[in-house]
Amino acid sequence: MIVYKIKYNEIPKLKPMSAAIGFFDGFHKGHEQLIAAAISEAKKNHLKSAVLTFAPDPWTVFKPDANRDHLLSDEEKEQFCKNLGIDEMIIIEFTREFAALSPGQFNEMLVKLNVKYLVCGFDFTYGYKGLGNPQTLKEQDAFHVEVISSVNDEDGKISSSRIESLIRQGEVSKAASLLGYIYSVNGKVVHGFKRGSSLLGFPTANIETPAGIVLPELGVYTGMAAVDGILYPAMINVGYNPTFDNHSISIEGNLLDFHQDLYGKIVRFFFVSRIRPEIRFNNLDELITQLESDQKAVKPALAKEKALIRATGSLWSLKDSFVIIG
């Protein structure tokens, strides 16, 4: 896959393409339909399949002092596009000048990009004051426009904001059903307080808390850890460790059936289901007893999610290490 990072008024020479357009935070099931339609049309008409997106987040351009977390980093979006089979990812720099384009000027930019087929969501807006929409896209005759209707489940429209809210509430299993894969965060393994190994008998890998990425609600989760392209069962804790009066959030995982040194490595934690909220225990014995119970919940939880784990592994180019997945 080729990645182009361009300015709206400096368009490189590109081959004719079938493109899905949007911000694509999370690449959820709604986004999947846009991308599948763009790839299908590309194959039918011998076009390049492409994703047209924007960076930075428009929100940060207009409200630079506001904190805005995302489901995926820009680098992770690129990896997803590659693994979804996209030929080209075109990232247009989002500026106030770009946002001020009229619908007609925006359409002209798409023509210069050599778009022949464009797929967008029914609620896609663009240009000055968001006046551009699917109807204004259709007002030109240089390329065909396909509009994807709302993709819903029993509770309504599948959207990035809804998924973000679920993750913040600890509803990671429900979030996965909307994403089509298991949510994760990654970071470098750093030295923690070493209480897991020295005091509790549950050695953990502590990762640097990633900036700008949505974090799950505090608590203990069944999940997996990706190390060097391999998935391992893991019990993951997100929280302050109140029994020890920590003052900053940590993300740490106890990897099952794993005995290697991880310091300095990049590890990705996948959150399958939430076991319980964070609890302050009266003593170490109570904490150890609870951790033993939590750890026993991990493999049965993974055994129920074979298809989801396979889909997740495919998106991230990972293999599983545990026999229960088959």
Secondary structure, DSSP 4 states (H G I P E B T S, - for coil): -EEEEEBTTBPPP---EEEEES--SS--HHHHHHHHHHHHHHHHHT-EEEEEEEES-HHHHH-TTS---BSS-HHHHHHHHHHTT-SEEEEEEP-HHHHT--HHHHHHHHHHTTEEEEEEETT--BSGGG-B-HHHHTT-SSSEEEEEPPPEETTEE--HHHHHHHHHTT-HHHHHHHHTS--EEEEEEE----HIIIIIS---EEEPPPTTB--PPSEEEEEEEEETTEEEEEEEEEE--GGGT--S-EEEEEETT-----TT-EEEEEEEEEEE-----SSHHHHHHHHHHHHHTHHHHHHTTHHHHHHHHHHHT-EE--GGG-
